């Protein structure tokens, strides 16, 4: 058995075949391929994938050798005349294939005018690439005219009081939810008090000085709701528990009882003297000192606040919760500067 060698290298839609006979190559996709063998023949294969139906045409590009015998008529001119159209047809095949993929209308024209393929093959290829061209045009039209998705609504959550020089994250929602705030306009009524900062998809409020300001966003002509931000100075002192007051000392009335008054005035008609009975002095009983009651305060029911309040309506709290002062301090809450 003789030595054989064959190696195939695939580069995209092209394939290079190496063998003992030489180098061959082929170009095409699933369903259509043109192959140039090492022997010089050109093989065109067209098939319908999944059906087993295919069509193969093969042409030879080798020229006939000139005869050296003077007795044999030299038909070189006739041979060249007959081969010249085939060579032209072979070069047109590559141009036809190129245009069929790049611009099918020109490729179909070359298919019928410049190739020597069978009529059946021309009909099949014309139909396939006509459909391909129509789908391509429809796709380009869709990509150019498709409506762009725009923002319908931006909703920013309210925040409580913030301290100066603080950076706090703010939650927000966008409709539709697959859009983002990239290139949005960050607006502030007074940027010297507070302003928005957008880092990626995260929105922050950065405070600078004490005061009250309004913040809002705007993108694609859609404006968000305005939120009011109150900024206060940080408190250095922590409120201490109120000490219970000492019980009051009972007051005793030590006033001496008055002596009875006797009326000795003589009148025409004698009267019986009236003697007033001495009144018993009233002594106040000392009251038992009651245990001091701990002060109650209010915190935000959402759990997001950092201050405790004496007034449940302070800072527009939602669902305020009443807890002892000592418990609020133990949980890290600080007194509100407005109501304390």
FIFIPA-754725 format. One record per residue (C-alpha): x, y, z; residue number from 1; residue in three letters; chain. Coordinates in steps of 0.02 Angstrom, whole numbers, m for minus. Layout:
! residues N
NODE      u      v      w   i  aa ch
NODE      X      Y      Z NUM ALA  A
...
This chain:
! residues 340
NODE      u      v      w   i  aa ch
NODE      0      0      0   1 UNK  A
NODE     73    169    m51   2 UNK  A
NODE    102    316     63   3 UNK  A
NODE    m42    440     73   4 UNK  A
NODE    m52    617    139   5 UNK  A
NODE   m204    730    161   6 UNK  A
NODE   m228    881    274   7 UNK  A
NODE   m376   1001    279   8 UNK  A
NODE   m365   1176    353   9 UNK  A
NODE   m527   1273    383  10 UNK  A
NODE   m524   1463    381  11 UNK  A
NODE   m701   1531    401  12 UNK  A
NODE   m805   1480    250  13 UNK  A
NODE   m648   1427    154  14 UNK  A
NODE   m556   1262    169  15 UNK  A
NODE   m378   1224    106  16 UNK  A
NODE   m340   1042     63  17 UNK  A
NODE   m160    980     60  18 UNK  A
NODE   m117    812    m21  19 UNK  A
NODE     17    723   m123  20 UNK  A
NODE    m64    786   m282  21 UNK  A
NODE    m48    967   m232  22 UNK  A
NODE   m152   1103   m150  23 UNK  A
NODE   m339   1119   m171  24 UNK  A
NODE   m465   1236    m92  25 UNK  A
NODE   m652   1261    m76  26 UNK  A
NODE   m769   1403    m27  27 UNK  A
NODE   m949   1396     27  28 UNK  A
NODE  m1073   1362    165  29 UNK  A
NODE  m1190   1223    212  30 UNK  A
NODE  m1295   1187     57  31 UNK  A
NODE  m1177   1264    m72  32 UNK  A
NODE   m988   1243   m101  33 UNK  A
NODE   m867   1268   m245  34 UNK  A
NODE   m708   1162   m241  35 UNK  A
NODE   m547   1181   m342  36 UNK  A
NODE   m455   1013   m332  37 UNK  A
NODE   m267    987   m340  38 UNK  A
NODE   m289    913   m514  39 UNK  A
NODE   m366   1075   m579  40 UNK  A
NODE   m548   1024   m591  41 UNK  A
NODE   m685   1136   m522  42 UNK  A
NODE   m827   1050   m430  43 UNK  A
NODE   m987   1142   m385  44 UNK  A
NODE  m1102   1060   m257  45 UNK  A
NODE  m1275   1124   m211  46 UNK  A
NODE  m1390   1036    m91  47 UNK  A
NODE  m1544   1059     17  48 UNK  A
NODE  m1489   1021    197  49 UNK  A
NODE  m1585    884    284  50 UNK  A
NODE  m1664    812    125  51 UNK  A
NODE  m1518    718     47  52 UNK  A
NODE  m1550    808   m119  53 UNK  A
NODE  m1394    880   m201  54 UNK  A
NODE  m1327    927   m372  55 UNK  A
NODE  m1143    916   m424  56 UNK  A
NODE  m1061    986   m581  57 UNK  A
NODE   m877    963   m620  58 UNK  A
NODE   m772   1047   m755  59 UNK  A
NODE   m590   1027   m804  60 UNK  A
NODE   m477   1177   m833  61 UNK  A
NODE   m330   1080   m911  62 UNK  A
NODE   m281   1123  m1090  63 UNK  A
NODE   m238    995  m1224  64 UNK  A
NODE    m53    977  m1264  65 UNK  A
NODE     10   1022  m1439  66 UNK  A
NODE     57    874  m1549  67 UNK  A
NODE    240    864  m1603  68 UNK  A
NODE    201    749  m1753  69 UNK  A
NODE    196    855  m1913  70 UNK  A
NODE     78    728  m1993  71 UNK  A
NODE    m53    760  m1863  72 UNK  A
NODE   m156    915  m1901  73 UNK  A
NODE   m126   1055  m1780  74 UNK  A
NODE   m294   1103  m1706  75 UNK  A
NODE   m221   1221  m1577  76 UNK  A
NODE   m319   1369  m1636  77 UNK  A
NODE   m481   1273  m1635  78 UNK  A
NODE   m442   1202  m1464  79 UNK  A
NODE   m403   1374  m1393  80 UNK  A
NODE   m560   1444  m1470  81 UNK  A
NODE   m663   1308  m1389  82 UNK  A
NODE   m577   1324  m1219  83 UNK  A
NODE   m580   1513  m1208  84 UNK  A
NODE   m764   1527  m1168  85 UNK  A
NODE   m745   1393  m1032  86 UNK  A
NODE   m604   1489   m949  87 UNK  A
NODE   m709   1644   m952  88 UNK  A
NODE   m853   1549   m879  89 UNK  A
NODE   m742   1480   m741  90 UNK  A
NODE   m683   1654   m689  91 UNK  A
NODE   m862   1716   m693  92 UNK  A
NODE   m914   1580   m570  93 UNK  A
NODE   m812   1658   m431  94 UNK  A
NODE   m879   1830   m468  95 UNK  A
NODE  m1057   1762   m470  96 UNK  A
NODE  m1035   1677   m300  97 UNK  A
NODE   m964   1836   m226  98 UNK  A
NODE  m1110   1944   m284  99 UNK  A
NODE  m1239   1814   m232 100 UNK  A
NODE  m1186   1838    m50 101 UNK  A
NODE  m1143   2024    m57 102 UNK  A
NODE  m1280   2090   m173 103 UNK  A
NODE  m1398   1952   m233 104 UNK  A
NODE  m1482   2049   m377 105 UNK  A
NODE  m1315   2066   m469 106 UNK  A
NODE  m1266   1889   m421 107 UNK  A
NODE  m1427   1817   m494 108 UNK  A
NODE  m1396   1916   m654 109 UNK  A
NODE  m1220   1843   m670 110 UNK  A
NODE  m1290   1672   m626 111 UNK  A
NODE  m1396   1670   m785 112 UNK  A
NODE  m1280   1767   m900 113 UNK  A
NODE  m1103   1719   m850 114 UNK  A
NODE  m1107   1538   m789 115 UNK  A
NODE  m1124   1371   m877 116 UNK  A
NODE  m1220   1287   m735 117 UNK  A
NODE  m1375   1187   m772 118 UNK  A
NODE  m1543   1271   m783 119 UNK  A
NODE  m1606   1174   m632 120 UNK  A
NODE  m1461   1236   m526 121 UNK  A
NODE  m1490   1415   m583 122 UNK  A
NODE  m1674   1407   m535 123 UNK  A
NODE  m1635   1337   m360 124 UNK  A
NODE  m1499   1466   m325 125 UNK  A
NODE  m1604   1609   m393 126 UNK  A
NODE  m1747   1566   m275 127 UNK  A
NODE  m1636   1542   m122 128 UNK  A
NODE  m1541   1705   m143 129 UNK  A
NODE  m1697   1803   m191 130 UNK  A
NODE  m1775   1754    m23 131 UNK  A
NODE  m1610   1794     63 132 UNK  A
NODE  m1607   1967    m15 133 UNK  A
NODE  m1788   2005     34 134 UNK  A
NODE  m1756   1953    214 135 UNK  A
NODE  m1599   2058    219 136 UNK  A
NODE  m1691   2213    153 137 UNK  A
NODE  m1833   2186    278 138 UNK  A
NODE  m1709   2171    420 139 UNK  A
NODE  m1619   2331    372 140 UNK  A
NODE  m1785   2424    360 141 UNK  A
NODE  m1836   2361    532 142 UNK  A
NODE  m1671   2413    611 143 UNK  A
NODE  m1684   2588    536 144 UNK  A
NODE  m1866   2619    582 145 UNK  A
NODE  m1888   2527    746 146 UNK  A
NODE  m1953   2640    886 147 UNK  A
NODE  m1832   2676   1025 148 UNK  A
NODE  m1888   2634   1201 149 UNK  A
NODE  m1906   2790   1308 150 UNK  A
NODE  m1931   2823   1493 151 UNK  A
NODE  m2112   2842   1549 152 UNK  A
NODE  m2091   2882   1734 153 UNK  A
NODE  m1954   2914   1864 154 UNK  A
NODE  m2002   2899   2048 155 UNK  A
NODE  m1880   2947   2188 156 UNK  A
NODE  m1909   2891   2368 157 UNK  A
NODE  m1920   3024   2505 158 UNK  A
NODE  m1780   3040   2633 159 UNK  A
NODE  m1782   3100   2812 160 UNK  A
NODE  m1668   3225   2893 161 UNK  A
NODE  m1486   3218   2843 162 UNK  A
NODE  m1333   3290   2927 163 UNK  A
NODE  m1207   3402   2842 164 UNK  A
NODE  m1060   3324   2747 165 UNK  A
NODE  m1155   3161   2727 166 UNK  A
NODE  m1174   3048   2574 167 UNK  A
NODE  m1334   2945   2579 168 UNK  A
NODE  m1401   2820   2451 169 UNK  A
NODE  m1574   2853   2379 170 UNK  A
NODE  m1690   2722   2305 171 UNK  A
NODE  m1783   2756   2142 172 UNK  A
NODE  m1888   2666   2011 173 UNK  A
NODE  m1893   2686   1822 174 UNK  A
NODE  m2032   2634   1703 175 UNK  A
NODE  m1990   2531   1598 176 UNK  A
NODE  m1874   2446   1723 177 UNK  A
NODE  m1743   2392   1594 178 UNK  A
NODE  m1687   2574   1565 179 UNK  A
NODE  m1563   2671   1672 180 UNK  A
NODE  m1520   2849   1725 181 UNK  A
NODE  m1366   2865   1614 182 UNK  A
NODE  m1348   3044   1548 183 UNK  A
NODE  m1491   3103   1660 184 UNK  A
NODE  m1494   3286   1718 185 UNK  A
NODE  m1472   3305   1908 186 UNK  A
NODE  m1566   3459   1969 187 UNK  A
NODE  m1557   3549   2138 188 UNK  A
NODE  m1650   3703   2198 189 UNK  A
NODE  m1498   3751   2302 190 UNK  A
NODE  m1343   3649   2263 191 UNK  A
NODE  m1250   3733   2408 192 UNK  A
NODE  m1359   3635   2530 193 UNK  A
NODE  m1374   3465   2444 194 UNK  A
NODE  m1364   3386   2272 195 UNK  A
NODE  m1381   3219   2182 196 UNK  A
NODE  m1229   3112   2136 197 UNK  A
NODE  m1248   2969   2011 198 UNK  A
NODE  m1118   2830   2016 199 UNK  A
NODE  m1159   2693   1891 200 UNK  A
NODE  m1338   2641   1931 201 UNK  A
NODE  m1330   2702   2112 202 UNK  A
NODE  m1403   2872   2160 203 UNK  A
NODE  m1338   2968   2312 204 UNK  A
NODE  m1379   3132   2401 205 UNK  A
NODE  m1225   3230   2452 206 UNK  A
NODE  m1256   3362   2587 207 UNK  A
NODE  m1148   3517   2613 208 UNK  A
NODE  m1229   3644   2729 209 UNK  A
NODE  m1382   3658   2842 210 UNK  A
NODE  m1546   3707   2763 211 UNK  A
NODE  m1690   3642   2656 212 UNK  A
NODE  m1689   3615   2467 213 UNK  A
NODE  m1781   3518   2331 214 UNK  A
NODE  m1700   3389   2216 215 UNK  A
NODE  m1764   3305   2057 216 UNK  A
NODE  m1706   3214   1899 217 UNK  A
NODE  m1742   3235   1714 218 UNK  A
NODE  m1707   3122   1565 219 UNK  A
NODE  m1778   3111   1388 220 UNK  A
NODE  m1900   3251   1429 221 UNK  A
NODE  m1972   3156   1579 222 UNK  A
NODE  m1958   3241   1748 223 UNK  A
NODE  m1960   3145   1912 224 UNK  A
NODE  m2051   3193   2071 225 UNK  A
NODE  m1970   3326   2180 226 UNK  A
NODE  m1910   3275   2352 227 UNK  A
NODE  m1877   3395   2495 228 UNK  A
NODE  m1713   3370   2589 229 UNK  A
NODE  m1684   3445   2762 230 UNK  A
NODE  m1501   3459   2814 231 UNK  A
NODE  m1453   3494   2995 232 UNK  A
NODE  m1290   3517   3088 233 UNK  A
NODE  m1227   3360   3177 234 UNK  A
NODE  m1258   3354   3366 235 UNK  A
NODE  m1109   3326   3480 236 UNK  A
NODE  m1200   3296   3645 237 UNK  A
NODE  m1300   3140   3681 238 UNK  A
NODE  m1459   3164   3783 239 UNK  A
NODE  m1448   3095   3959 240 UNK  A
NODE  m1586   3009   4057 241 UNK  A
NODE  m1691   3131   4160 242 UNK  A
NODE  m1660   3106   4350 243 UNK  A
NODE  m1819   3080   4454 244 UNK  A
NODE  m1866   3230   4565 245 UNK  A
NODE  m1869   3211   4755 246 UNK  A
NODE  m2041   3192   4837 247 UNK  A
NODE  m2117   3350   4911 248 UNK  A
NODE  m2113   3372   5101 249 UNK  A
NODE  m2289   3365   5174 250 UNK  A
NODE  m2352   3533   5240 251 UNK  A
NODE  m2423   3533   5420 252 UNK  A
NODE  m2535   3674   5477 253 UNK  A
NODE  m2473   3725   5652 254 UNK  A
NODE  m2591   3874   5675 255 UNK  A
NODE  m2653   3891   5856 256 UNK  A
NODE  m2842   3872   5880 257 UNK  A
NODE  m2931   4035   5915 258 UNK  A
NODE  m3009   4066   6085 259 UNK  A
NODE  m3197   4068   6092 260 UNK  A
NODE  m3272   4242   6081 261 UNK  A
NODE  m3408   4287   6212 262 UNK  A
NODE  m3524   4432   6178 263 UNK  A
NODE  m3555   4521   6350 264 UNK  A
NODE  m3651   4670   6278 265 UNK  A
NODE  m3805   4712   6383 266 UNK  A
NODE  m3964   4734   6286 267 UNK  A
NODE  m4141   4769   6332 268 UNK  A
NODE  m4186   4590   6313 269 UNK  A
NODE  m4060   4471   6387 270 UNK  A
NODE  m3991   4350   6267 271 UNK  A
NODE  m3897   4192   6289 272 UNK  A
NODE  m3713   4213   6253 273 UNK  A
NODE  m3652   4119   6100 274 UNK  A
NODE  m3494   4022   6126 275 UNK  A
NODE  m3399   3961   5973 276 UNK  A
NODE  m3323   3791   5985 277 UNK  A
NODE  m3139   3784   5944 278 UNK  A
NODE  m3105   3703   5774 279 UNK  A
NODE  m2988   3557   5758 280 UNK  A
NODE  m2833   3607   5660 281 UNK  A
NODE  m2819   3514   5494 282 UNK  A
NODE  m2659   3416   5471 283 UNK  A
NODE  m2609   3366   5296 284 UNK  A
NODE  m2554   3187   5285 285 UNK  A
NODE  m2385   3163   5200 286 UNK  A
NODE  m2410   3088   5027 287 UNK  A
NODE  m2314   2934   4977 288 UNK  A
NODE  m2186   2983   4845 289 UNK  A
NODE  m2227   2897   4678 290 UNK  A
NODE  m2094   2816   4572 291 UNK  A
NODE  m2034   2929   4429 292 UNK  A
NODE  m2110   2886   4258 293 UNK  A
NODE  m1983   2870   4114 294 UNK  A
NODE  m2005   2989   3970 295 UNK  A
NODE  m2076   2914   3809 296 UNK  A
NODE  m2014   2965   3636 297 UNK  A
NODE  m2060   2927   3454 298 UNK  A
NODE  m1959   2850   3313 299 UNK  A
NODE  m1998   2816   3129 300 UNK  A
NODE  m2092   2653   3103 301 UNK  A
NODE  m1993   2616   2943 302 UNK  A
NODE  m1835   2588   3045 303 UNK  A
NODE  m1735   2702   2928 304 UNK  A
NODE  m1729   2856   3044 305 UNK  A
NODE  m1584   2904   3157 306 UNK  A
NODE  m1674   3029   3273 307 UNK  A
NODE  m1801   3014   3414 308 UNK  A
NODE  m1939   3145   3433 309 UNK  A
NODE  m2051   3212   3570 310 UNK  A
NODE  m2186   3251   3442 311 UNK  A
NODE  m2254   3106   3335 312 UNK  A
NODE  m2292   3229   3192 313 UNK  A
NODE  m2115   3297   3181 314 UNK  A
NODE  m2026   3277   3011 315 UNK  A
NODE  m2184   3201   2934 316 UNK  A
NODE  m2147   3030   3009 317 UNK  A
NODE  m2249   2886   2941 318 UNK  A
NODE  m2313   2758   3069 319 UNK  A
NODE  m2218   2830   3221 320 UNK  A
NODE  m2179   2707   3362 321 UNK  A
NODE  m2178   2758   3546 322 UNK  A
NODE  m2033   2686   3649 323 UNK  A
NODE  m1945   2732   3813 324 UNK  A
NODE  m1808   2863   3801 325 UNK  A
NODE  m1676   2745   3873 326 UNK  A
NODE  m1716   2614   3741 327 UNK  A
NODE  m1701   2742   3600 328 UNK  A
NODE  m1530   2798   3664 329 UNK  A
NODE  m1474   2617   3684 330 UNK  A
NODE  m1522   2583   3502 331 UNK  A
NODE  m1412   2727   3442 332 UNK  A
NODE  m1547   2857   3409 333 UNK  A
NODE  m1506   3041   3434 334 UNK  A
NODE  m1626   3182   3487 335 UNK  A
NODE  m1711   3280   3349 336 UNK  A
NODE  m1652   3460   3341 337 UNK  A
NODE  m1825   3524   3294 338 UNK  A
NODE  m1928   3459   3440 339 UNK  A
NODE  m1792   3448   3574 340 UNK  A
